[in-house]
Amino acid sequence: MRAFRSEWIKLSRRNTLLGFGGAMVGLTLLFTLLAFLSVGGANVDLDGGQAEAFVTADVLSLSDGSVFAITNLASMLGVVALALFASSMAGEFNKGTIRMVFVTEPNRLKVLSGKLAALASFVVVGLAATMIASVGIGALLAPGAGVDTSAWWTTDGLAAIGTTYLDITGAVLIPGLIGAAIAVLTRSAAIAISVGAAYFILGEALITGFWDTLGQWGPSAVSNALAVGGTGGEGMMGGAAPLIAYGTAAILAVGYGILSVAVSSITLARRDVTS
């Protein structure tokens, strides 16, 4: 708990709250705004070409229409979590504070578990605030866009909000834990963030071109499948449905999380800290 509380002292600083928490909320609010403006007939140019509508009023009027924005931004929110975990873990090595931490608490695994728990709780709280903000702004914009939100507040609609929150949380924590593992291995926030973000944004998709299996079982594919509910939902940004069933994605997500924590634990426990 001491490691947990000390990590939250860092996380509660203005730069962290605005930088990472603000990024999560801001990205989702921006996409929510664009979605409802697009449905309302405003010109929304996403790729420098002609204006386009990437969602319809009928889709947003469904029981799960309230979570359209955050579901489609799960991959980007995962990159934000990756950057948060990586910068926090690697920052201890870059600033030399990790040595002083280990003097105070020699049990390195306690330190690691406390830090990871604090970072995970930050993501959990941040996603809750993000979802509340997204659903709230969507409800305000819906009348002007011709979207009927009555289905949002039914039993199915509220269940969709709760289920999506749990799925998105799991999907976002995968890249976060992987980012922490890379940071502990490299001791560099820049390397961990650049390598991790490149892999989750583009790397796995490129590798899938000549290694199909990775596109089904890789961490990025698992994260996306978990976020959209497996094969039962659409892919990110309305693309093709993922190849992984929800149950399989959940099991693989737990596996990737355990593997990442194991790598961080073994590396931190066995590596000498000299500065």
NORCOR-V343905 format. One record per backbone hydrogen bond with DSSP energy under -0.5 kcal/mol. NH is the residue of the N-H (numbers start at 0). CO is the residue of the C=O. Records with the same first field share a line. If there is no record, write none. Layout:
# NORCOR-V343905
NH: CO  CO
This chain:
# NORCOR-V343905
4: 0
5: 1
6: 2
7: 3
8: 4
9: 5
10: 6
11: 7
12: 9
16: 12
17: 13
18: 14
19: 15
20: 15
21: 16
22: 18
23: 19
24: 20
25: 21
26: 22
27: 23
28: 24
29: 25
30: 26
31: 27
32: 28
33: 29
34: 30
35: 31
36: 32
37: 33
38: 34
39: 35
40: 37
41: 36
43: 41
44: 42
45: 43
51: 43
53: 51
59: 55
60: 56
61: 58
64: 61
66: 63
67: 64
70: 66
71: 67
72: 68
73: 70
76: 72
77: 73
78: 74
79: 75
80: 76
81: 77
82: 78
83: 79
84: 80
85: 81
86: 82
87: 83
88: 84
89: 85
90: 86
91: 87  88
92: 88  89
93: 89
94: 90
96: 91
97: 91
98: 95
99: 95
100: 96
101: 97
102: 98
103: 99
104: 100
107: 105
110: 106
111: 107
112: 108
113: 109
114: 110
115: 111
116: 112
117: 113
118: 114
119: 115
120: 116
121: 117
122: 118
123: 119
124: 120
125: 121
126: 122
127: 123
128: 124
129: 125
130: 126
131: 127
132: 128
133: 129
134: 130
135: 131
136: 132
137: 133
138: 134
139: 135
140: 136
141: 137
142: 138
144: 140  141
145: 141  142
146: 141
148: 146
151: 148
152: 148  149
153: 150
157: 153
158: 154
159: 155
160: 156
161: 157
162: 158
163: 159
164: 160
165: 161
166: 162
167: 163
168: 164
169: 165
170: 166
171: 167
172: 168
173: 169
174: 170
175: 171
176: 172
177: 173
178: 174
179: 175
180: 176
181: 177
182: 178
183: 179
184: 180
185: 181
186: 182
191: 187
192: 188
193: 189
194: 190
195: 191
196: 192
197: 193
198: 194
199: 195
200: 196
201: 197
202: 197
203: 198
205: 201
206: 202
207: 203
208: 204  205
209: 206
210: 206
213: 210
214: 210  211
215: 211  212
216: 212
217: 213
221: 217
222: 218
223: 219
224: 220
225: 221
226: 222
227: 223
228: 224  225
229: 224
231: 228
232: 229
234: 238
237: 234
238: 235
248: 244
249: 245
250: 246
251: 247
252: 248
253: 249
254: 250
255: 251
256: 252
257: 253
258: 254
259: 255
260: 256
261: 257
262: 258
263: 259
264: 260
265: 261
266: 262
267: 263
268: 264
269: 265
270: 266
273: 271
